[in-house]
Amino acid sequence: MKHAAAWLVALALSAATPSPILAKDTTMTNDMTAIHQAVEDMTAAFTGGDITRTMQSYDTGAVVVFEPQSPVSDADQLHAMFTAMSAMKPAFSYSGHEVFVSGDTGLHIAPWTMTATGPDGSEIAQSGLSVAVFRRQQDGTWKMVIDNPHGQFLMQQ
């Protein structure tokens, strides 16, 4: 569980940190803005300890990669992991965001850093690259189907 706290940074936005877009001169479409807002909404729910609302940010059968090469899709396991991670009171920051949309599929990419407090009181500090895939729902909202905060993992091998 070395990286378990890191996953939550994937979609977390610090309330005090502005949310820049990495690609310069990129015009944000309504869909791109909606995906970015979905990230912010999930983060607010998560950092506020609202795990039910956090879970509602994910599509049925979504995969979350809490540890590199160890995807989790079981809803009960996801709920337990989110609950445990939320208890560590993480603080996040991103150096930017990119959002791409093709039809009903969206991609959110963001480099992140995170600090939290471990169960033993020790400070945890991690960083990585979040890669999250979204699907447009029938009502027009966007939900995550794949959430991988370890997008840099293969580059570190």
C-alpha positions in Angstrom: 0.0 0.0 0.0 3.0 2.2 -0.5 1.2 4.3 -3.1 -2.3 3.9 -1.8 -2.6 7.5 -0.6 -1.4 8.7 -4.0 -4.4 7.7 -6.0 -6.6 10.3 -4.4 -4.5 13.0 -5.8 -5.4 11.9 -9.3 -8.6 13.9 -9.3 -8.1 16.2 -6.4 -7.9 19.9 -6.7 -6.8 22.1 -3.9 -9.4 24.8 -3.2 -6.6 27.3 -2.8 -4.9 26.4 -6.0 -6.1 27.8 -9.4 -6.8 25.1 -12.1 -4.7 26.1 -15.1 -4.9 24.2 -18.4 -1.5 23.0 -19.6 -2.1 23.5 -23.3 -1.7 27.1 -24.0 -4.3 28.9 -26.2 -6.7 25.9 -25.7 -10.3 26.9 -25.9 -12.3 24.9 -23.4 -15.5 23.4 -24.8 -18.5 22.8 -22.7 -17.6 19.1 -22.4 -14.0 19.9 -21.4 -15.2 22.3 -18.7 -17.8 19.7 -17.5 -15.1 17.0 -17.1 -12.8 19.5 -15.2 -15.8 20.4 -13.0 -16.5 16.7 -12.4 -12.9 16.4 -11.1 -13.4 19.4 -8.8 -16.8 18.0 -7.5 -15.3 14.6 -6.8 -12.4 16.2 -4.9 -14.7 18.4 -2.8 -16.8 15.3 -1.9 -13.7 13.3 -1.1 -11.9 15.9 1.0 -15.2 16.7 2.8 -15.5 13.0 3.8 -18.6 12.4 1.7 -17.7 9.0 0.4 -21.2 8.3 -1.0 -20.9 11.4 -3.2 -17.3 10.5 -4.1 -18.5 7.1 -5.3 -21.2 8.7 -7.4 -18.4 10.3 -9.4 -17.6 6.9 -10.9 -19.5 4.9 -13.5 -20.7 1.4 -12.7 -17.8 -1.0 -12.9 -15.2 1.8 -12.8 -11.5 0.9 -12.2 -9.3 2.8 -9.7 -5.6 2.1 -9.5 -4.7 2.6 -5.9 -1.4 0.9 -6.5 0.5 0.6 -9.8 -0.6 -2.5 -11.7 -3.3 -3.3 -9.1 -6.7 -2.0 -10.4 -9.8 -2.3 -8.1 -13.3 -2.3 -9.5 -15.3 -3.9 -6.7 -17.6 -1.2 -5.3 -17.3 -2.3 -1.7 -13.5 -2.3 -1.9 -13.5 1.1 -3.6 -15.7 2.5 -0.8 -13.4 1.1 1.9 -10.3 2.5 0.2 -11.8 5.9 -0.3 -12.9 5.9 3.4 -9.4 5.0 4.6 -7.7 7.6 2.4 -10.1 10.3 3.4 -9.2 9.8 7.0 -5.6 10.8 6.2 -6.7 14.4 5.4 -4.8 14.8 2.2 -3.8 18.2 0.7 -3.3 18.3 -3.1 -1.9 20.6 -5.7 -1.7 20.3 -9.5 0.7 22.0 -11.8 -1.9 22.0 -14.6 -4.6 20.1 -16.3 -5.3 18.8 -19.8 -8.7 17.6 -21.0 -9.5 15.9 -24.3 -12.9 14.8 -25.6 -13.9 12.5 -28.4 -17.6 11.8 -28.6 -18.8 10.4 -25.3 -15.2 9.7 -24.0 -13.1 12.2 -22.1 -9.5 12.1 -20.9 -8.2 14.2 -18.0 -4.4 14.4 -17.3 -2.8 16.2 -14.4 0.6 16.2 -12.7 0.1 16.3 -8.9 1.7 16.5 -5.5 0.1 15.4 -2.2 0.8 15.6 1.5 -1.2 13.6 4.1 -0.9 12.3 7.6 -0.4 8.5 7.9 -2.2 6.4 10.5 1.0 6.6 12.7 1.1 10.4 12.5 3.9 10.5 10.0 3.8 12.9 7.1 3.3 11.4 3.6 4.5 13.2 0.5 4.0 11.9 -3.0 3.7 13.0 -6.6 2.7 11.6 -9.9 0.7 11.9 -13.1 -3.0 11.4 -13.0 -4.7 9.9 -16.0 -8.5 9.5 -15.8 -11.0 8.4 -18.5 -14.5 9.7 -18.4 -17.8 8.6 -20.1 -20.7 10.9 -20.8 -23.8 9.7 -19.1 -27.3 9.7 -20.7 -28.2 12.8 -18.7 -25.1 14.6 -20.1 -22.9 14.4 -17.0 -19.5 12.9 -17.0 -18.3 10.0 -14.7 -15.0 8.3 -14.4 -14.5 4.8 -15.8 -10.7 4.6 -15.2 -8.8 6.5 -12.5 -5.1 6.0 -12.6 -3.0 8.4 -10.5 0.2 6.5 -11.4 0.4 7.4 -15.1 4.1 7.9 -14.7 4.7 4.4 -13.4 6.1 2.8 -16.6 8.5 5.7 -17.1 10.1 5.0 -13.8 11.0 1.4 -14.7 
